[in-house]
């Protein structure tokens, strides 16, 4: 009889040795190393993103320590269910069997529901393990927090995902091509459950039995569809000519194409929106006033309507065509978005994280952060603000055009100070 359970459930590890990821918890010297050596489990809060193994880890730890696992979901359960679970645990305790009470999505329990655990955790009737995707500092009662260790689970690494993908391929009896593996790992973004669900669906898209390629993954993930207005070729040729005339600094040609479009019945608001785009894409920081004028023209037309408001659009078009140009921000934004879409969701460096609670401070949140306003010229030379994996990455390279030339000079001076700080050992590594 075929197992109809989802692949993510079928591949859930049965032994702690088979658990993938979270080496900082389970490896030698990890936060759970003492627990594993002693075989004695204390109350825990498992905090981490979806698909990182919180539920699985709770099950495996209970089994490893030879304890009965009682599971509740905060979405479906209430105080009545908590009392019933505790009563069953008390009966098992009389028989010499210890109980782990695992509460999934514990942050969904309100204060009264969370309080219901306290006396039973305190008396040792149950060992409590709560799983949450939300910050326990804000979502879990301080009384419960004081009785449990908070362990942070991290998004799975590429190596972790590859290992899980190997198991999935074996379970599905398929071969996954390299391009497909790349796509699956990128789409999973550190989430094992998402990876397995996508892989299982991709296998169903395969036209060649036993073979999963990039097209299968694309079908499983779904495609983003772009929507375009249903206009004629001439309409798009004219808006293209207007945009390129502005970019080319020809105000006369820009005015001509603007009038051609307005005379042909084009909605002036459509043109106004496109002019705002031109201001940001082609003028940028060479003259930030261009964007202000473009937005003002849009607003003026909405207030005045045709034909009076069209003059404000014309004014913006002429101004944008006449001032210095820079596409540096446009280029930088595209490069940054491409990198974000094609790379893992890197963690925020600890020194940049806010630490509004004592627990978060004790975990190192905000440690070593340098407040720029307290530094010389309000600049912390050598400080880094990107994820560790991306330190040194450059997106924005200002051009020597208009105001942006001054921005360029300032950034070059600040980068020189960063280099000097690095040479003297002041740069964060």
PyMOL commands that set and color helices and strands:
alter all, ss='L'
color gray80, all
select helices_A, chain A and resi 7-10+16-18+23-26+33-38+54-64+79-94+106-108+111-123+136-139+142-145+158-172+178-188+192-205+214-221+233-247+251-263+268-286+289-304+308-322+328-341+350-352+358-362+372-374+376-378+388-390+403-423
alter helices_A, ss='H'
color red, helices_A
select strands_A, chain A and resi 44-48+68-73+99-104+127-132+149-153+175-176+211-212
alter strands_A, ss='S'
color yellow, strands_A
deselect
rebuild
show_as cartoon
